[in-house]
Amino acid sequence: MQFPTKKDYIYEEIKKDILSGKLKPDAKLVISDLAQKYQMSHIPVREALSQLFHEGLIHIVPYTGARVANLDLDNLIEITVVRTEMECLALRVAQPYYTKADLEASRKLLSQLRSLYETGNLWEYIVVNLAFYVSLFSCSPYKHLKTFVEETFIRSRINTSLIAPGNIPRSLQAHEELLQAIEAKDTETAVLLYRRQKNYSLLAVLDVMTEVLL
């Protein structure tokens, strides 16, 4: 996997260790130790821990430092359900507003995703995958709905492509079917396919996280 910055590399490594169970809940994260482990300065380590803190994967204990947080499956499920319902609504209301240029842009992003998966560039895949979804919701005329969708993207925090990369081929196929339904102006099928894809993704993540927690 390729990483844009040192901070991104450390962030992904620590996150992977947390979600795989290598770093247990309440494990202490010492900046100097992590800097020595990854042979980097304290700055990218501190930035990575800050991002993990804002994502809820670690917490800061006064006079003690950073520790690994407990993973909350109930919270993940609730946010995913809410996010799915809002995104399905966004798809419904966006359908009449898609232009040929909009759909061509989404097609281009999907082509990029296939190439990135084939080359193993998982980090860039995650970025482009988000752009693909945004391209589908951005045509919605409801500004507040788009804002809510963006906020739940942030709150969901757990990225399926990172936690369960084995789900990517199925996800790419689901992207194709979803885009075909949108192009055919078949709103109900598009919503059904999208809901099904989110359910598959949630189950894939839960399978991995359940192994960590049990």
Contacts in CASP RR format, 6 or more apart in sequence:
PFRMAT RR
TARGET T0000
AUTHOR 0000-0000-0000
METHOD contacts of the structure
MODEL  1
MQFPTKKDYIYEEIKKDILSGKLKPDAKLVISDLAQKYQMSHIPVREALS
QLFHEGLIHIVPYTGARVANLDLDNLIEITVVRTEMECLALRVAQPYYTK
ADLEASRKLLSQLRSLYETGNLWEYIVVNLAFYVSLFSCSPYKHLKTFVE
ETFIRSRINTSLIAPGNIPRSLQAHEELLQAIEAKDTETAVLLYRRQKNY
SLLAVLDVMTEVLL
1 12 0 8 1.000
1 120 0 8 1.000
1 121 0 8 1.000
1 122 0 8 1.000
1 123 0 8 1.000
2 121 0 8 1.000
2 123 0 8 1.000
2 124 0 8 1.000
3 9 0 8 1.000
3 12 0 8 1.000
3 123 0 8 1.000
4 123 0 8 1.000
5 44 0 8 1.000
6 38 0 8 1.000
6 40 0 8 1.000
6 44 0 8 1.000
7 44 0 8 1.000
7 47 0 8 1.000
7 48 0 8 1.000
7 51 0 8 1.000
8 48 0 8 1.000
8 123 0 8 1.000
9 38 0 8 1.000
9 44 0 8 1.000
10 34 0 8 1.000
10 38 0 8 1.000
10 40 0 8 1.000
10 44 0 8 1.000
10 45 0 8 1.000
10 48 0 8 1.000
11 47 0 8 1.000
11 48 0 8 1.000
11 51 0 8 1.000
11 52 0 8 1.000
12 123 0 8 1.000
12 162 0 8 1.000
13 38 0 8 1.000
14 23 0 8 1.000
14 29 0 8 1.000
14 34 0 8 1.000
14 48 0 8 1.000
14 49 0 8 1.000
14 52 0 8 1.000
15 52 0 8 1.000
15 57 0 8 1.000
15 162 0 8 1.000
16 22 0 8 1.000
16 162 0 8 1.000
17 23 0 8 1.000
18 52 0 8 1.000
18 57 0 8 1.000
18 58 0 8 1.000
18 68 0 8 1.000
18 71 0 8 1.000
19 57 0 8 1.000
19 71 0 8 1.000
19 158 0 8 1.000
19 163 0 8 1.000
19 208 0 8 1.000
19 209 0 8 1.000
19 212 0 8 1.000
20 212 0 8 1.000
21 212 0 8 1.000
23 29 0 8 1.000
23 68 0 8 1.000
24 68 0 8 1.000
25 68 0 8 1.000
25 69 0 8 1.000
25 70 0 8 1.000
25 71 0 8 1.000
26 67 0 8 1.000
26 68 0 8 1.000
26 70 0 8 1.000
27 67 0 8 1.000
27 68 0 8 1.000
28 64 0 8 1.000
28 65 0 8 1.000
28 66 0 8 1.000
28 67 0 8 1.000
29 49 0 8 1.000
29 58 0 8 1.000
29 65 0 8 1.000
29 66 0 8 1.000
29 67 0 8 1.000
29 68 0 8 1.000
30 65 0 8 1.000
30 66 0 8 1.000
31 42 0 8 1.000
31 45 0 8 1.000
31 46 0 8 1.000
31 49 0 8 1.000
31 66 0 8 1.000
32 42 0 8 1.000
34 45 0 8 1.000
34 49 0 8 1.000
35 41 0 8 1.000
35 42 0 8 1.000
35 45 0 8 1.000
38 45 0 8 1.000
49 58 0 8 1.000
49 66 0 8 1.000
52 58 0 8 1.000
52 66 0 8 1.000
53 59 0 8 1.000
53 60 0 8 1.000
53 66 0 8 1.000
55 157 0 8 1.000
56 69 0 8 1.000
56 157 0 8 1.000
57 68 0 8 1.000
57 69 0 8 1.000
57 71 0 8 1.000
57 157 0 8 1.000
58 66 0 8 1.000
58 67 0 8 1.000
58 68 0 8 1.000
58 69 0 8 1.000
59 66 0 8 1.000
59 67 0 8 1.000
59 69 0 8 1.000
60 66 0 8 1.000
60 67 0 8 1.000
61 67 0 8 1.000
71 209 0 8 1.000
71 212 0 8 1.000
71 213 0 8 1.000
73 206 0 8 1.000
73 209 0 8 1.000
73 210 0 8 1.000
73 213 0 8 1.000
76 156 0 8 1.000
76 158 0 8 1.000
76 202 0 8 1.000
76 205 0 8 1.000
76 206 0 8 1.000
76 209 0 8 1.000
77 202 0 8 1.000
77 206 0 8 1.000
79 152 0 8 1.000
79 155 0 8 1.000
79 156 0 8 1.000
80 156 0 8 1.000
80 198 0 8 1.000
80 202 0 8 1.000
82 152 0 8 1.000
83 149 0 8 1.000
83 152 0 8 1.000
83 153 0 8 1.000
83 155 0 8 1.000
83 156 0 8 1.000
83 198 0 8 1.000
84 194 0 8 1.000
84 195 0 8 1.000
84 198 0 8 1.000
84 199 0 8 1.000
86 145 0 8 1.000
86 148 0 8 1.000
86 149 0 8 1.000
86 152 0 8 1.000
87 133 0 8 1.000
87 137 0 8 1.000
87 149 0 8 1.000
87 194 0 8 1.000
87 198 0 8 1.000
88 191 0 8 1.000
88 194 0 8 1.000
88 195 0 8 1.000
89 145 0 8 1.000
90 136 0 8 1.000
90 137 0 8 1.000
90 140 0 8 1.000
90 142 0 8 1.000
90 145 0 8 1.000
90 146 0 8 1.000
90 149 0 8 1.000
91 136 0 8 1.000
91 137 0 8 1.000
91 182 0 8 1.000
91 187 0 8 1.000
91 190 0 8 1.000
91 191 0 8 1.000
91 194 0 8 1.000
92 187 0 8 1.000
92 191 0 8 1.000
93 140 0 8 1.000
93 141 0 8 1.000
93 142 0 8 1.000
93 145 0 8 1.000
94 136 0 8 1.000
94 137 0 8 1.000
94 138 0 8 1.000
94 139 0 8 1.000
94 140 0 8 1.000
94 141 0 8 1.000
95 182 0 8 1.000
95 185 0 8 1.000
95 187 0 8 1.000
95 190 0 8 1.000
97 139 0 8 1.000
97 140 0 8 1.000
97 141 0 8 1.000
98 139 0 8 1.000
98 182 0 8 1.000
99 139 0 8 1.000
102 135 0 8 1.000
102 138 0 8 1.000
102 139 0 8 1.000
103 179 0 8 1.000
103 182 0 8 1.000
103 183 0 8 1.000
105 135 0 8 1.000
106 132 0 8 1.000
106 135 0 8 1.000
106 136 0 8 1.000
106 179 0 8 1.000
106 182 0 8 1.000
107 179 0 8 1.000
109 128 0 8 1.000
109 131 0 8 1.000
109 132 0 8 1.000
109 135 0 8 1.000
110 132 0 8 1.000
110 172 0 8 1.000
110 175 0 8 1.000
110 176 0 8 1.000
110 179 0 8 1.000
112 128 0 8 1.000
113 125 0 8 1.000
113 128 0 8 1.000
113 129 0 8 1.000
113 132 0 8 1.000
113 172 0 8 1.000
113 175 0 8 1.000
114 172 0 8 1.000
116 122 0 8 1.000
116 124 0 8 1.000
116 125 0 8 1.000
116 128 0 8 1.000
117 125 0 8 1.000
117 168 0 8 1.000
117 169 0 8 1.000
117 172 0 8 1.000
122 161 0 8 1.000
122 162 0 8 1.000
122 165 0 8 1.000
125 161 0 8 1.000
125 168 0 8 1.000
126 159 0 8 1.000
126 161 0 8 1.000
126 162 0 8 1.000
129 161 0 8 1.000
129 171 0 8 1.000
130 153 0 8 1.000
132 175 0 8 1.000
133 153 0 8 1.000
134 150 0 8 1.000
136 178 0 8 1.000
136 182 0 8 1.000
137 146 0 8 1.000
137 149 0 8 1.000
138 146 0 8 1.000
140 146 0 8 1.000
158 205 0 8 1.000
158 209 0 8 1.000
160 167 0 8 1.000
160 171 0 8 1.000
160 201 0 8 1.000
160 204 0 8 1.000
160 205 0 8 1.000
161 167 0 8 1.000
161 168 0 8 1.000
161 171 0 8 1.000
163 204 0 8 1.000
163 205 0 8 1.000
163 208 0 8 1.000
163 209 0 8 1.000
164 201 0 8 1.000
164 204 0 8 1.000
164 205 0 8 1.000
164 207 0 8 1.000
164 208 0 8 1.000
166 204 0 8 1.000
167 200 0 8 1.000
167 201 0 8 1.000
167 204 0 8 1.000
170 200 0 8 1.000
171 197 0 8 1.000
171 200 0 8 1.000
171 201 0 8 1.000
174 193 0 8 1.000
174 196 0 8 1.000
174 197 0 8 1.000
174 200 0 8 1.000
175 197 0 8 1.000
177 193 0 8 1.000
178 190 0 8 1.000
178 193 0 8 1.000
178 194 0 8 1.000
178 197 0 8 1.000
181 187 0 8 1.000
181 189 0 8 1.000
181 190 0 8 1.000
181 193 0 8 1.000
182 190 0 8 1.000
END
